[in-house]
């Protein structure tokens, strides 16, 4: 039986607010490890890796081999690349990567 749509919307908002209130990666990691069952966590982690690697241009065979997923799963994840929320998340990942790369370069230049 499906949950009442008003209740579902409120609970989704509560979940989103809870996640956004986590202040550090350590808090987020602890919440994820404590809250999700191992199979749920693996599904989410793989889905994020899938969309990230697809955006980076990795091929299906490489993704299948590394993540142990089917072509159908990859194709399903491919449809997520057009979603606004996914695009925003990928931009944040790419910005973090960029910042880390420049941080390392600067450290090498100043010798620290």
N, C-alpha and C positions, 0 to 999 in steps of 0.2 A: 504494500500500500504506500502511496506517495504522501509526503509530508505536505501540509498546508502551505501554499505558496507565500503567504504573508510571513508565517513562521520561518520558512526556509530563507527568505530575504533577510529577516532580522538576524538569524543565526549566521548567515554568510557575512553580514556586516560585522557581527561580533568577532568572528574568526579573523576577518581582514584587519580589524582594529587591534586584536590581540597580537597578530604577527607584526603589524607596523609599529607597535609599542616596544618590541624587542630592540634594545639599543646597540648591541654589539653582535658580531658574528658568533662569539662564544655563547651568548644568550640564545641566539637563534639555533645554533647547533644543539644545545642542551634541550631546547623545546622540541626540536625535530626528533631527536633520539628518544626522548621520553614519551612523546605524544603519538607518533606514528608506529604502526607495526612494521617489523623489518621489511616485509613484502611491499607495503605501501611506500615506505621510504625509498626502496630500490626503484620502484616504478617512477616516482617523481624525479629522482636523481637521473635515471636513464632518459626520461623525457627531456629534461633540461639539457643533458649532454647531446641528445639527438638534435634538438633545434639549434643548439650552439654549433655543432659540427656541420649540420646542413648549411647554416649561414656562412660558415667558413669555407664551404665548398668540398667537404669530404665526400667521397663516393659511398654508395650503398654498401659495397662489399667490405670496405674498411670499417664502416659503422657496424655492420652485422658481425664482423669478426671480433671487434673490440667490445661491443656491448652485449653480444649474444642475443640479438633481437631479429625478428623476421623482416622481410622486405615490406610486408603489409604494415607492420608497426612503424617503420620508417616513413612509408607513404602517408600514414595517418598523421604522424608528427609534422610532416612537410606542410600539411594544411594549416598548422598552427602559426607558421611564419608570417602570415598575413594579418594575424590578430594584433590589435593595438597593445594589449597588455603584454603579450610575448615580445613584441618589438621594443617596448619600453624596458623590459627586463634585459633583453639582449644589449641594448644601448648602455645600460648600467654595467653589465659584465665587460663590454668593450672599453668603457671609460676606466674601469678599474684596472684592466690589463694595461691600457695606455699609461696610466699613472704609475703603475708598478714598473713598467719598462723604463720610463723616464727617471724614476727614483733611483733605479739601479745604475743608469748612465751617469746621473749626477753624483752618486756616491763614488763611482770610479774616477770621475773628474776631480773631485775634491779630496780623494784619497781616504775615504772613511769606510 
